[in-house]
């Protein structure tokens, strides 16, 4: 424990010796300092910052009152207790003046030993208590300042987030209304009497493109909402990376040809070495988002998709010669709701969620994503994921008993469990294009009705089961049907499009899964596989 410091200021050496003897003869752990003049006393106080000052009033040059006044106005010394020494016991005028200048106590000469020690102890106790309070105050003020800064930053961040969300919602409204305008407007034009066949095909193409654009917007919104729950996990599967890149190259080369933009593909491994294990769906989504952005922001030049193996990591990149990204924007480009803050040349569609979705999915794969870019020179987006090599992926063999041989049956009954009439009418329209089959569609408007029909009719050959329905959902309806009719094929057809939703449907007994909006070719291919049919369409 640090010793307390006591400074005695008196111009009489005998008095200083006397004070030292009295204090040392009592159990006070302290360091005694002394000064023979007021000026020396001030210098000692500034140098040593004592805990108590005993100050004689009558001294040459600077008297005790002048020294006391200086000490109590100095920011470093004003908290030190001062005991003034007076030669007269009843010198009320001196006491009043001393109190007005800030003195804390008085002693009259001749000094009583017991009173001196008692006064020193009281002053030390007061000094230590005040020091503790001041220290606590400093700590508290620091905590308040830090918390205030945190709250201010949080407020600014919240305001920025709110502003960005407003901009995002405004942009989302625009991105939804734009394709809807095309769909509704050109749908009305299709009803024009004596419409030329060439115009009809052109209008239909615009409607289809607008529908795909709208579907992409909805998928991005659902994807980012799902990622925000932090409940998603990567589901590894074995596949060939080279084959996945070939598929992406084929799809995006067609899109790039519309603007005469070449895409190059560079593979870093051979066929056997490129067999890996990771979440194929998420990797496909990541690279698709990067390629879509590259096409969107590259008016001329080229795009390159490739990868290499470095330190047991797959380094996959998408390079373009597009408009580039500024240093400022590189810091925020992977953040959500930042599209409104990023200025690029030309008009670009989209919500600006693609890179945020890509970043979240890369993290789920245990990797990282980065970008290198210069304005007007292009960008290189790079993702690094662990290289988990697996054995060669064999060609898939269809061991399903339903697809061993096409059935010769020419009549087929399909139960369509669907609560939305427009969706049922679309399925009905699709089957109007089927050749060579006498088929019958039966419509169940909820899960319970689907269960009742299956239990009471033995003519049902296949069920198309919607998942979200009133009364009973598709999961429970499938479970009930399968418990009684385990061999009846059931295909889940639903607006839920994630891989986890597909697995849930299969766990409840569904034999196949297809996402809405239904694509005719995909639907009939799945029915042919699951339902022992050989449906051909016009």
C-alpha positions in Angstrom: 0.0 0.0 0.0 1.4 3.5 -0.9 2.3 5.7 2.0 0.3 8.9 2.5 2.3 12.1 2.0 2.0 15.0 4.5 3.6 18.4 3.7 4.3 20.8 6.6 5.0 24.4 5.6 6.5 26.6 8.4 9.3 29.2 8.4 10.5 28.0 11.8 12.9 25.0 11.6 12.1 24.1 15.3 8.4 23.8 14.4 9.2 21.5 11.5 11.4 19.3 13.8 8.6 19.2 16.4 6.0 18.2 13.8 8.2 15.4 12.5 8.7 14.0 16.1 5.0 14.1 16.9 3.9 12.4 13.6 6.7 9.7 13.8 5.7 8.9 17.4 2.2 7.9 16.3 1.0 4.9 14.2 0.5 6.9 10.9 2.0 5.3 7.9 3.2 8.4 6.0 6.0 10.2 4.2 6.7 13.6 5.8 7.7 16.5 3.6 8.7 19.9 4.8 9.2 23.5 3.4 10.6 26.6 5.1 8.7 29.2 3.0 5.4 29.6 1.2 7.1 29.6 -2.2 9.0 26.4 -1.4 5.8 24.9 -0.1 4.0 25.5 -3.4 6.9 24.0 -5.3 6.9 20.9 -3.1 3.1 20.5 -3.4 3.3 20.7 -7.2 6.1 18.2 -7.3 4.9 15.6 -4.8 1.0 16.1 -4.7 0.7 15.4 -1.0 -2.4 14.0 0.7 -2.5 16.6 3.5 -0.9 20.1 3.8 -0.2 21.7 7.2 0.3 25.4 6.6 1.4 28.1 9.0 -0.4 31.4 8.5 2.4 33.8 9.5 5.3 33.5 7.1 7.5 36.1 5.3 7.1 36.8 1.6 4.0 34.6 1.0 1.9 34.1 4.1 -0.3 31.1 4.7 -3.5 32.8 3.3 -1.7 33.6 -0.1 -0.4 30.0 -0.3 -3.8 28.6 0.5 -5.5 30.8 -2.1 -3.0 29.5 -4.8 -3.3 25.9 -3.8 -7.2 26.0 -3.9 -7.3 27.6 -7.3 -4.8 25.2 -8.9 -6.6 22.3 -10.7 -4.1 19.7 -9.6 -3.9 20.8 -5.9 -7.4 22.1 -5.1 -8.6 18.7 -3.7 -5.7 18.5 -1.1 -7.0 19.2 2.5 -5.3 22.1 4.2 -4.9 22.5 7.9 -4.1 26.2 8.8 -1.9 26.9 11.9 -2.8 30.0 13.9 -1.0 31.5 16.9 -4.2 32.5 18.6 -6.9 30.1 19.8 -9.8 32.6 19.5 -8.6 34.3 16.2 -12.0 34.2 14.6 -11.1 36.6 11.8 -8.2 34.4 10.6 -10.4 31.4 10.7 -13.2 33.0 8.7 -10.7 34.3 6.1 -9.1 30.8 5.9 -12.4 29.1 5.4 -13.3 31.6 2.6 -10.0 30.7 0.9 -10.8 27.0 1.1 -9.0 25.8 4.2 -10.4 22.6 5.7 -9.4 22.8 9.3 -7.5 24.8 11.9 -5.0 24.2 14.7 -3.9 26.7 17.3 -0.4 27.0 18.6 1.0 25.5 20.8 0.0 22.3 19.0 -1.7 19.6 21.0 -0.2 16.2 19.9 -3.5 14.3 20.1 -5.5 17.0 18.3 -2.8 17.1 15.5 -2.9 13.4 14.9 -6.7 13.3 15.0 -6.9 16.2 12.5 -4.4 14.4 10.1 -6.3 11.1 10.3 -9.6 12.9 9.5 -8.1 14.8 6.6 -6.5 11.6 5.2 -9.8 9.8 5.5 -11.6 12.6 3.7 -8.9 12.8 1.0 -8.9 9.1 0.3 -12.7 9.0 0.1 -12.8 12.0 -2.2 -10.1 10.5 -4.4 -12.1 7.3 -4.6 -15.2 9.2 -5.6 -13.3 11.2 -8.2 -11.8 8.0 -9.7 -15.2 6.4 -9.8 -16.6 9.5 -11.4 -13.8 9.5 -14.1 -14.5 5.8 -14.8 -18.2 6.4 -14.9 -17.8 9.4 -17.2 -15.6 7.3 -19.5 -18.2 4.6 -19.5 -20.9 7.1 -20.3 -18.8 8.6 -23.1 -18.1 5.2 -24.6 -21.8 4.2 -24.3 -22.9 7.5 -25.8 -20.5 7.0 -28.7 -21.9 3.4 -29.1 -25.5 4.6 -29.0 -24.7 7.4 -31.5 -23.0 5.0 -33.9 -25.9 2.5 -33.4 -28.4 5.3 -34.1 -26.5 6.4 -37.2 -26.3 2.7 -38.3 -30.0 2.2 -37.7 -30.8 5.4 -39.6 -28.6 4.3 -42.5 -30.1 0.8 -42.4 -33.6 2.3 -42.4 -32.8 4.6 -45.2 -31.3 1.8 -47.3 -34.3 -0.4 -46.6 -36.6 2.3 -47.8 -34.5 2.7 -51.0 -34.5 -1.1 -51.3 -38.3 -1.3 -51.0 -38.7 1.5 -53.5 -36.3 -0.3 -55.9 -38.1 -3.6 -55.2 -41.5 -2.0 -56.1 -39.9 -0.8 -59.4 -38.4 -4.2 -60.1 -41.7 -5.9 -59.5 -43.9 -3.4 -61.4 -41.6 -3.3 -64.4 -42.0 -7.0 -65.5 -45.7 -6.9 -64.3 -46.3 -4.0 -66.7 -44.8 -6.1 -69.5 -46.9 -9.1 -68.5 -50.2 -7.3 -68.1 -49.7 -4.9 -71.1 -48.7 -7.5 -73.7 -51.3 -10.0 -72.3 -53.9 -7.4 -73.2 -52.3 -6.9 -76.6 -52.7 -10.6 -77.3 -56.4 -10.1 -77.3 -56.2 -7.7 -80.2 -58.4 -8.9 -83.1 -56.5 -10.0 -86.3 -53.1 -9.9 -84.5 -50.3 -10.9 -86.8 -48.7 -14.3 -85.9 -45.2 -12.6 -85.8 -46.5 -10.0 -83.4 -48.1 -12.6 -81.3 -44.9 -14.6 -80.9 -43.0 -11.4 -80.1 -45.5 -10.5 -77.4 -45.4 -14.0 -76.0 -41.6 -13.8 -75.8 -41.8 -10.5 -73.9 -44.3 -12.0 -71.5 -42.1 -15.0 -70.9 -39.0 -12.9 -70.4 -40.8 -10.6 -68.0 -42.1 -13.6 -66.0 -38.6 -14.9 -65.6 -37.4 -11.5 -64.5 -40.2 -11.3 -61.9 -39.4 -14.8 -60.7 -35.8 -13.9 -60.3 -36.8 -10.9 -58.1 -39.0 -13.0 -55.9 -36.3 -15.7 -55.6 -33.7 -13.2 -54.5 -36.1 -11.7 -51.8 -36.9 -15.2 -50.5 -33.3 -16.2 -50.6 -32.0 -13.2 -48.6 -34.9 -13.7 -46.1 -34.0 -17.3 -45.6 -30.3 -16.5 -45.1 -31.1 -13.9 -42.5 -32.6 -16.6 -40.2 -29.1 -18.1 -39.9 -30.7 -21.5 -39.9 -29.3 -22.7 -43.3 -26.5 -25.2 -43.4 -24.4 -26.5 -46.4 -25.4 -30.0 -47.6 -22.4 -31.7 -49.2 -22.8 -33.9 -52.2 -20.4 -35.5 -54.7 -20.3 -34.0 -58.1 -17.9 -33.0 -60.9 -16.8 -29.4 -60.8 -15.8 -29.4 -64.5 -19.3 -30.6 -65.5 -20.9 -27.9 -63.4 -18.8 -25.2 -65.0 -19.6 -26.7 -68.4 -23.3 -26.3 -67.6 -22.9 -22.7 -66.5 -20.8 -21.9 -69.5 -23.6 -23.3 -71.8 -26.3 -21.3 -70.1 -24.5 -18.0 -69.8 -22.9 -18.2 -73.2 -26.4 -18.0 -74.8 -27.2 -14.9 -72.6 -23.9 -13.2 -73.5 -24.4 -13.8 -77.2 -27.3 -11.3 -77.1 -24.7 -8.6 -76.6 -21.9 -10.3 -78.6 -20.0 -10.8 -75.5 -17.6 -13.9 -75.5 -17.3 -16.1 -72.4 -14.1 -18.1 -71.9 -13.8 -21.2 -69.6 -10.6 -22.3 -67.9 -10.4 -25.5 -65.9 -7.6 -26.0 -63.4 -8.0 -29.8 -62.9 -8.6 -32.9 -64.9 -11.9 -34.9 -64.9 -11.0 -37.2 -62.0 -9.4 -34.5 -59.8 -12.4 -32.1 -60.3 -14.7 -34.6 -58.5 -15.4 -32.8 -55.3 -17.8 -32.7 -52.3 -19.6 -29.5 -51.3 -23.0 -28.0 -51.6 -23.6 -28.0 -55.4 -26.8 -26.0 -55.2 -25.2 -23.1 -53.3 -22.0 -23.2 -55.4 -24.2 -23.0 -58.6 -26.1 -20.1 -57.2 -22.9 -18.2 -56.2 -21.4 -18.6 -59.7 -24.7 -17.8 -61.4 -25.0 -14.5 -59.5 -21.4 -13.6 -60.4 -21.9 -14.4 -64.0 -25.2 -12.5 -64.2 -23.5 -9.4 -62.8 -20.5 -9.8 -65.1 -22.9 -9.8 -68.2 -25.0 -7.0 -66.8 -22.0 -4.7 -66.2 -19.8 -5.6 -69.2 -20.9 -3.7 -72.3 -17.8 -4.9 -74.3 -14.8 -7.1 -74.0 -15.1 -10.6 -72.5 -15.9 -12.6 -69.4 -13.8 -15.5 -68.1 -14.9 -18.2 -65.7 -12.1 -20.5 -64.3 -10.5 -22.0 -61.3 -7.2 -23.4 -59.9 -6.1 -25.4 -56.9 -4.0 -23.6 -54.4 -3.0 -24.8 -50.9 -5.8 -27.3 -50.7 -8.3 -24.7 -51.7 -10.3 -24.2 -54.9 -9.9 -20.7 -56.1 -12.8 -20.0 -58.5 -13.0 -16.7 -60.3 -15.2 -14.7 -62.6 -13.3 -12.0 -64.6 -14.8 -9.3 -66.7 -13.7 -6.2 -68.7 -16.8 -4.2 -67.5 -17.3 -0.8 -65.9 -15.4 -1.7 -62.8 -15.9 -0.7 -59.1 -14.5 2.2 -57.2 -12.4 1.7 -54.1 -15.2 3.3 -52.0 -17.8 0.9 -53.4 -15.6 -2.2 -52.9 -16.0 -1.7 -49.2 -19.8 -2.0 -49.3 -20.6 -4.0 -52.5 -21.3 -7.2 -50.6 -23.6 -5.5 -48.1 -27.4 -5.8 -48.3 -29.5 -2.9 -49.5 -26.5 -1.0 -50.9 -27.6 -0.7 -54.6 -28.8 2.8 -54.1 -25.4 4.0 -52.9 -23.4 2.4 -55.8 -23.3 4.5 -58.9 -22.5 2.8 -62.2 -22.6 4.0 -65.8 -25.8 3.2 -67.6 -29.2 1.9 -66.4 -29.0 -1.5 -64.6 -31.9 -3.6 -63.4 -32.0 -5.7 -60.2 -32.4 -5.4 -56.5 -28.7 -5.5 -55.7 -29.0 -8.6 -53.6 -27.0 -10.9 -55.8 -23.6 -10.3 -54.3 -24.9 -10.3 -50.7 -26.5 -13.7 -51.4 -23.3 -14.9 -53.0 -21.3 -13.8 -49.9 -23.6 -15.5 -47.4 -23.6 -18.8 -49.4 -19.8 -18.7 -49.7 -19.5 -18.5 -45.9 -21.9 -21.4 -45.6 -19.4 -23.4 -47.8 -16.6 -22.5 -45.4 -15.0 -20.1 -47.8 -14.4 -16.4 -48.5 -15.1 -14.0 -51.3 -13.2 -11.0 -52.5 -13.0 -8.6 -55.4 -10.3 -6.7 -57.3 -11.4 -4.0 -59.6 -10.6 -0.7 -61.3 -12.9 1.8 -62.9 -13.4 1.2 -66.6 -11.0 -1.8 -66.5 -13.2 -4.5 -65.1 -13.4 -6.7 -62.1 -12.3 -10.1 -60.8 -14.5 -11.8 -58.2 -12.8 -14.7 -56.4 -14.1 -17.3 -54.1 -12.0 -19.7 -52.1 -13.6 -22.9 -50.7 -12.0 -26.0 -49.2 -11.0 -28.7 -51.8 -12.6 -31.9 -50.7 -11.8 -34.5 -53.3 -14.0 -37.5 -53.7 -14.0 -40.5 -56.0 -15.3 -40.2 -59.5 -19.0 -39.5 -59.7 -20.5 -42.4 -61.7 -23.3 -41.8 -64.1 -26.6 -41.9 -62.3 -28.4 -45.2 -62.6 -32.2 -45.1 -62.2 -33.0 -48.0 -60.0 -36.5 -46.9 -59.3 -39.0 -49.7 -59.9 -41.3 -47.2 -61.5 -38.9 -46.4 -64.3 -37.7 -49.9 -65.2 -40.1 -50.1 -68.2 -42.6 -47.7 -69.7 -46.1 -48.8 -69.1 -48.4 -49.6 -72.0 -51.4 -48.2 -70.2 -53.3 -45.8 -72.3 -55.6 -44.4 -69.7 -54.3 -42.5 -66.7 -55.9 -40.8 -63.7 -54.1 -38.0 -61.9 -55.2 -36.4 -58.7 -54.2 -32.8 -58.5 -54.2 -31.5 -55.0 -54.2 -27.7 -55.4 -56.1 -25.0 -53.5 -55.5 -22.2 -56.2 -57.9 -22.5 -59.2 -55.5 -20.8 -61.6 -52.8 -23.3 -60.8 -55.1 -26.2 -61.4 -56.3 -24.6 -64.7 -52.7 -24.3 -65.8 -52.0 -28.0 -65.1 -55.2 -28.9 -67.0 -54.0 -26.8 -69.9 -50.7 -28.6 -69.9 -52.3 -32.0 -70.2 -54.4 -30.7 -73.2 -51.2 -31.0 -75.2 -50.6 -34.7 -74.4 -50.8 -37.1 -77.3 -51.9 -40.7 -77.2 -53.3 -40.9 -73.7 -56.8 -41.1 -72.4 -56.2 -39.3 -69.1 -58.4 -37.9 -66.4 -57.6 -35.1 -63.9 -59.4 -35.1 -60.5 -59.2 -31.8 -58.5 -58.8 -31.8 -54.7 -58.9 -28.3 -53.2 -57.2 -29.2 -49.9 -55.1 -32.0 -48.3 -58.0 -33.7 -46.5 -60.0 -33.9 -49.7 -57.0 -35.5 -51.4 -56.7 -38.1 -48.7 -60.5 -38.9 -48.9 -60.4 -39.3 -52.7 -57.3 -41.6 -52.6 -58.9 -43.8 -49.8 -62.3 -44.1 -51.7 -61.1 -44.5 -55.3 -58.8 -47.2 -56.5 -58.4 -45.6 -59.9 -55.8 -43.0 -58.9 -52.5 -43.6 -60.7 -50.5 -40.6 -59.5 -50.9 -37.5 -57.2 -49.6 -34.0 -57.8 -49.5 -32.7 -54.3 -49.3 -29.0 -53.4 -47.7 -28.4 -50.0 -49.4 -25.3 -48.7 -53.1 -25.9 -48.6 -56.0 -25.2 -46.1 -57.5 -27.9 -43.8 -54.5 -30.2 -44.2 -51.2 -29.4 -45.8 -49.5 -31.5 -48.4 -46.9 -33.0 -46.0 -49.6 -34.5 -43.7 -51.8 -35.5 -46.6 -48.9 -37.4 -48.2 -48.0 -39.1 -45.0 -51.6 -40.3 -44.6 -51.9 -41.5 -48.2 -48.6 -43.3 -48.1 -49.5 -45.1 -44.9 -52.5 -46.7 -46.7 -51.2 -46.8 -50.3 -47.4 -47.0 -50.1 -47.1 -47.8 -53.9 -49.1 -44.7 -55.1 -46.6 -42.2 -56.7 -46.9 -38.7 -55.2 -45.1 -35.7 -56.7 -44.8 -32.5 -54.6 -45.5 -29.4 -56.6 -45.0 -26.3 -54.6 -43.9 -22.7 -54.5 -41.3 -23.7 -51.9 -38.1 -24.0 -54.0 -35.2 -24.6 -51.5 -33.3 -27.8 -51.2 -34.3 -28.2 -47.6 -38.0 -28.0 -48.5 -37.4 -30.7 -51.1 -35.9 -33.0 -48.5 -38.8 -32.4 -46.1 -41.2 -33.4 -48.8 -39.3 -36.5 -49.6 -39.1 -37.4 -45.9 -42.9 -37.2 -45.7 -43.2 -39.8 -48.5 -43.2 -37.8 -51.7 -41.5 -39.7 -54.6 -40.6 -36.5 -56.6 -40.4 -32.7 -56.2 -41.0 -29.9 -58.6 -41.0 -26.1 -58.0 -43.5 -23.6 -59.2 -43.8 -22.1 -61.7 -44.2 -25.5 -63.4 -42.2 -26.0 -66.6 -44.0 -28.4 -68.9 -41.0 -30.4 -70.0 -39.7 -30.8 -66.5 -43.1 -31.8 -65.2 -43.8 -34.5 -67.8 -40.2 -35.8 -67.5 -40.8 -36.3 -63.8 -44.2 -37.9 -64.3 -42.7 -40.3 -66.9 -40.0 -41.3 -64.4 -42.2 -41.6 -61.3 -45.5 -42.7 -62.7 -44.5 -45.4 -65.3 -45.8 -43.4 -68.2 -44.4 -42.2 -71.5 -46.2 -38.9 -72.0 -45.3 -37.1 -75.2 -46.3 -33.4 -75.8 -46.9 -31.4 -78.9 
